[in-house]
Amino acid sequence: MAETKTDQRADAALYTFDRSVELFERATKVIPCGIYGHHSPAIRTPGATPYYFQRGQGSRIWDVDGNEYVDWICAYGPMLVGYNHPKVEAAAAAQREKGDCLSGPSPLMVELAERLVQMTPFADWFVFAKNGSDMTTWAVQVARAHTGRNKILMAQGAYHGKDPWCTPGHAGLVPGDREDMLSFRYNDLAGIRQLADRHRGKIAAVILTPYHFTNWQDSEMPVEAFWQGLRKLCDDEGIVLILDDVRTCFRLHMGGSGEYFGVKPDLSAYCKAIANGYALSACGGRQELKTAASKVFLTGSYWFSAVPMAAAMATLDEMEACDGIARIYELGTTLCNALTEAAASHGLQLACTGHPSMPMVKFAGDDDMYRTQVWCAEVTRRGAYVHPHHNWFVSTAHTQEDIKRTLDAAEPAFAVVKERFGS
Ligand SMILES: Cc1ncc(COP(=O)(O)O)c(C=O)c1O
């Protein structure tokens, strides 16, 4: 195990990332982009943050240079009860002993589906896959199979995965991939209604996240009665309402984020956090959609593997046992309040938006995000791993001590921003 540099912070030594940079240079020779997707160093200040990590424990991660961090990114969501959680790992290890990829599913698949149905008020069935994109794409197909319609409505700037109908990328697409996609502004019920009028009888589904997050703006909560109005519109027009709960999954409500906002979707896609880092995604649906669901082909080489399902059962146990939803809400609220106050003491205005258990943290009015990028890099170099272009995530493993350590890193980082940018 590499030596950690925690104690060196006392003499103000800032972290360096030489080994990360070296690995990245090697990677660019053998892997397109070196690191792809939202992990790409291209969207961060080059060389100012670590790229490669070697281990995680609880709320902490260690990069390949041996630097230790309080991790507020939680593997971009999956880490819900902490890295290497003893009960989750014991459940996964016990199942691994018996077998992971067998020639068919294990009983755990039935037990997990039963448990999720029981926990999720709107859902009568569940299916499983590996990634969020597997499930958002499949949900769209189920909606089309159910309605016999083609068109899909999604919010501008929303992310639903990497597949052609919704990828934020442009290369490798043909015009037909997006031909049936229509977009609206999140929270604009009147705009959705106009689209529904214009394309009456042709819209299969509306897909959207419980609230709106983008990489460049504040997160946006649904306005009063948005979800209820949308539910009614979908009912009136025979449109399937798909909730993309991939990112929010089990951070807002154990019954799904629809419960948090008082709406019952027709289909809901889950992924991150369902198995505390083991590869598993799920889609739940209402009875009415079960026939269509059984007709849309669904499989993958590893989709029945049992270890992630054992990990999911243990993760759900742990969330229930520690009242996880309340715990991460409180920790997130404390963190956001403390950071906002600390910023204000430097004459800076920090905006924490979205749900406190997964806040988007940026400077108010920082439209090009540059100040936020600089601040996040400075915080990271002092021992708290944070991201300017993604919401952060809180886990049940985080502690008040982690918040204190984050503030210790944030304070001098605010001073750097103040000196560099003024206000
Ligand atoms: C809201 C949302 N939907 C879908 C996805 C796609 O999930 P995956 O990356 O597991 O395919 C993501 C991933 O970040 C997401 O945040």
The ligand as a Gaussian input file, in Angstrom:
#p B3LYP/6-31G(d) Opt

LIG

0 1
 C      -29.481000      10.693000     -15.218000
 C      -28.637000       9.633000     -15.877000
 N      -29.210000       8.789000     -16.735000
 C      -28.504000       7.827000     -17.359000
 C      -27.157000       7.692000     -17.139000
 C      -26.388000       6.625000     -17.857000
 O      -25.933000       5.677000     -16.954000
 P      -24.661000       4.778000     -17.321000
 O      -23.480000       5.679000     -17.373000
 O      -24.578000       3.787000     -16.197000
 O      -24.947000       4.120000     -18.626000
 C      -26.520000       8.552000     -16.233000
 C      -25.092000       8.443000     -15.967000
 O      -24.452000       9.307000     -15.435000
 C      -27.276000       9.563000     -15.595000
 O      -26.715000      10.420000     -14.732000

